Amino acid sequence: MLKKLFEKTKYEVCILLFLLVELVAFVSAADGMTVWQMLTYLGDYSHGYMPRAFLGEVFSWFTPTISLELLWCVSVAVIVILSITISLICGQIIKKAENKSAVLSVVAVMLLSPIFMPLFSSWLGIVDIYLVALTLFAFILNENRFLRYFIPVIMLVCVAIHHAYMFLYMVPLAIALLYDCIKNKKYIRDGIFCGITYISLIAFALFTVTNRSASGFGSLDEMIDFMINKADFPLNKEWLSTLVPNEYFTGTDYVANTITQMMSPANLLGIVVIFAPVFVTFAYGWIKAIKHSDKKEEKFVLFLCLIHPLSAVPAYVFGLNWNRWTSAIITSQCILYLFMLYRKNCAVSRAVNGIVEKYKKHFIIVVFYLIYCASFAKLLGI
């Protein structure tokens, strides 16, 4: 009986175990959580709307103060839930795939990325994990013709969590909706649905960017005092006085003055050298798929998949956590490939199959590269 159960769930079990092992290996203790990430949970809407305060608002429904122990427990629980969700989704896609090796290759790239689960585990509490989880939930809703109309709500929540979502995980979801619109030839119905969704998101994102801090705070000191009173852990007011203005008040001047600090050899090496083969492979696959496709509309969607990484450029310019944005690009590209393979897109399947066949001839090199790539967590600041 156990043998039959394992045969039915072997992919899900293996993926889940791998993610949980990474969680245990990289998870930080409660007192080791990065304090700048905690600012997200110390804001709420009690003084008016402010960016990145949605999670803090939800927490405020249940507790007036935020403790590190509470954040640690919630963050770990979210990672476990996300790990289960990923294992179930990937397991189902692998089992239904016409070419399992193609899907397994994409899943391996995503799971072995040192800025995927290691990033979420070591930077415990980082809001990106909620963006990934909600994006996957939106893809699940998209499989139901009625529930898919709740996708705009999910996307608006993601923008409220962090407005960088517009340039990151929103894009693959938007491309998927457009692809289904073209594939199903429901141009009027799905076209209106996509149009309303995108316009609402852009309007909300612009409103968020132009309203960086809650209007109800009379001064910077009042906002800092509010955060200190809400935090059930020690916070240095002097330190907050240097951090909070950069996060909620200053604009492009701060970015212009500090972006050169991010141009360090470690960051450049992590993005350009370590992941160059991954980015080249992604681009090569989309280019091959465009050539294999004989439909103009499909070619256009595949072209959007090809240039999708460019959508993250604003995040790189105005947000200095480059590891986060690179993680979003790799994860989003994998999601797009898995989506197309799940939809049994012939052009993408043919392109990925071609890549897999070439890599099978150099299997040892590929394995060593994946190990090499996965080993750079420390270099990337994780």
Secondary structure, DSSP 8 states (H G I E B T S, - for coil): -HHHHHHHHHHHHHHHHHHHHHHHHH---GGGS-HHHHHHHH--STTS--TT-HHHHHHHTT-SSB-HHHHHHHHHHHHHHHHHHHHHHHHHHHHH-SSHHHHHHHHHHHHT-TTSHHHHHHTTT-THHHHHHHHHHHHHHTTSTTGGGGHHHHHHHHHHH-GGGGGTTHHHHHHHHHHHHHHHT-HHHHHHHHHHHHHHHHHHHHHHHH--S-TT-SSHHHHHHHHHHHBSS---HHHHHHHHHHHHT--HHHHHHHHHHH--HHHHIIIIIITHHHHHHHHHHHHHHHHH---HHHHHHHHHHHHGGGGGHHHHHH---HHHHHHHHHHHHHHHHHHHHHTT-HHHHHHHHHHHHHHHHTHHHHHHHHHHHHTTTTTTT-
